[in-house]
């Protein structure tokens, strides 16, 4: 039903309600059963069990589970049930799943806390009595009362509107409050933002009062319609998820191929099939970095914790890293790039721009403060104003130059007033001044007010307003408008009695001055925009505001430079998707846009291979937040629907926080890549050790349980410590990593193979030294060889982890600059020593104690990776 097309009386008839007494409580009870509660539906949270088992979808995890089962079955067939290998594998798999579930649940709780910050109520007329009820109990047909500061609890057709202004930015994106008029009716096809006889759920009354008939509740409101668009979870996979999935499949397939190759090679050599099968399983375990999923989860969790301290609540773990890949950040203007607080920046008299401390500015701001309904609150911590934003700006500017609104009102008593009216575009108060003179003070639209002025005030004198002076004033007004300032004119006249009637009161006025104001850019936003551009990220402004205002702010912030263009929603509507996609990179400002436009803009950037981050606070932003690669909702001004659609919530509504998150994301990706580099070079070393031994006709130098220990303990702790490695200082001077760029780009494969070959050859050398040569003697040379290979493999990887910290020399970045890494090295070294030296552990891992001569050989071989990679870094950095 298009209620904007009906009169208020017709609306009451359609909804079977009484304008004078409202619904009866009995009828309201019936209707709540028919229409349901006035709440927005949300997707049902997945159960803990579902979330837990969802963690096992990864291809690598599936391979590991199969390896664990096969290992156990083979050990049974050999006549002894070996639980060690499968228990270790399943422990790390379950740990990874638990970490994932805990983080997801923690994010949901953070979101619920944000959602419960406000619980709106409604003033409703039932059975002829006015009362306050929970807004969830409202039903169509209820008569509600609205006053300044009230949330509009449901969609409603206005019955009365007394100077009523409503902020609909959460729904329409319009940054200024909308003047409402209950008397109007509109054609059915009238756009949502132009229906001035309707108020919408989630809007806020900023001025005046009124009453209305509820026409829609819950999911039947305009807010509810948009909420339906985001009920389906079709959020695209993040770049990290795609890269890890691809890496997992490659590693899994490689592991299977290695198993097959080794099994066939050993069988051809005439080795026992059972032995070869177990060796193949050992190699599969060696090929797959079991700890990688858990390590990535821990790294992301650490990033989430760091981001929480920087005013960002991460709802989905991979979202942190996704920001690091962002190439476009689409940001709302009001409150994100700007302060969301109108501020006076210019005061003009007829003589020109005045310093705020001048007598002329003082006089203009004094009159502007008297003709003003806002109130000032002064505490030790801050000075705040309550009321309409432009009036707040005037009294705050006056306060800064020593004009106290409360004292003004006390000493210059208001005798009468003519409230602001959208048709007149003026407001007037009649005050008895301290001098006992009566002043009629008027402020409002410059063009309207100037037509009612006959004289002007300047330098303490009143002179006739000539056409030349009018032209000068109009030029000042035009210049400020071009700078996107909102301009109010102030005038007055002195009388001996209180004039009767609007026409007489607002005539023969003395023009005093112009007050220009704007919602200024955040101080930190300009620097954040500059950082974005240096980092190869395109910052884009998407706003419901007027294009002139949007361009002025964008230019001041540096978003719009050189050949950058601006475009309106109407122009976007006239373009095909193909045309928009072809030209999207030319535009930096999108003004007067609808929710549908925002989705089209995001998709157009994505079609050009961009990773798009989108900020928003309103319900109108929710579909675009969902479509974007990462949606960032506002925690302070954001609606619940927007928060539900987002991947990240900015608790300070600040663009600079997004840039900080981008930096964090890049650092995390950098560290994840270091961890993968470290783990795979280590695992390649393990594979080559066993593979080379079989080719040389030697026994397997490492057992499955020893490989698991190396992978899950010796590898994992240093890899996790790499996750807290500080990001390189120049990380925001580099371009974003393309989503198409694989995890092994820029020569990483060759580095992994070379370093793996190095580690493998060192471990094999240790095995041969212990197995074939006398280094102190041992009754079981095979076990000694395996012990030395195990020790060198573990220690060489621990030393090698220092190489992973940076492309620069470890001496330049400082060995102790990451103390968590140093601690992981010490802990792992102690654990390795304990496994070899303590008999109960030595029996489990099938090793023997080493004598000093053997330990010296182990340490020398293990330190070789530091020497080789340091030499390699020096060569690379000199080029």
Secondary structure by P-SEA (a helix, b strand, c coil): cccccccaaaaaaaacccccccccaaaaaaaaaacccccccccccccaaaaaaaaaccaaaaaaaaaaaaaaaaaaaaccccaaaaaaaaaaaaaaaaaaaaaaaaaaaaaaaaaaccccccccccccbbbbcccccccccbbbbbccccccccbbbbcccccbbbbccccccccbbbbbbccccccccccccccccccccccccccccccccccccccccaaaaaaaaaccccccccaaaaaaaaaaaaaaaaaaaaaaaaaaaaaaacccaaaaaaaaaaaaaaacccaaaaaaaaaaaaaaaaaaaacccccccaaaaaaaaccbbbbbccccccccbbbbccccccccccccccaaaaaaaaaaaaaccbbbbbccccccccccaaaaaaaaaaaaacccaaaaaaaccccccccccccccbbbbbbbcccccccccccccaaaaaaaccccccccccccccaaaaaaaaaaaaaaaaaccbbbbbcccccccccccccccccbbbbcbbbbbccccccaaaaaaaaaaaacbbbbbbccccaaaaaaaaaaaccccccbbbbcaaaaaaccaaaaaaccccccccccccaaaaaaaaaaaaaaccbbbbbbccccaaaaaaaccbbbbbcccccaaaaaacccccccccaaaaaaaaaaaaaaaaaaaaaaaaaaaaaaaaaaaaaaaaaacccccccaaaaaaaacccccaaaaaaccccccccccccccccccccccccaaaaaaaaaaaaaaaaaaaaaaaaccccccccccaaaaaaaaaaaaaaaaaaaaccccccccccccccccccaaaaaaaaaaaaaaaaaaccaaaaaaabbbbbcaaaaaaaaaaaaaaaaaaaaaaaaaaac
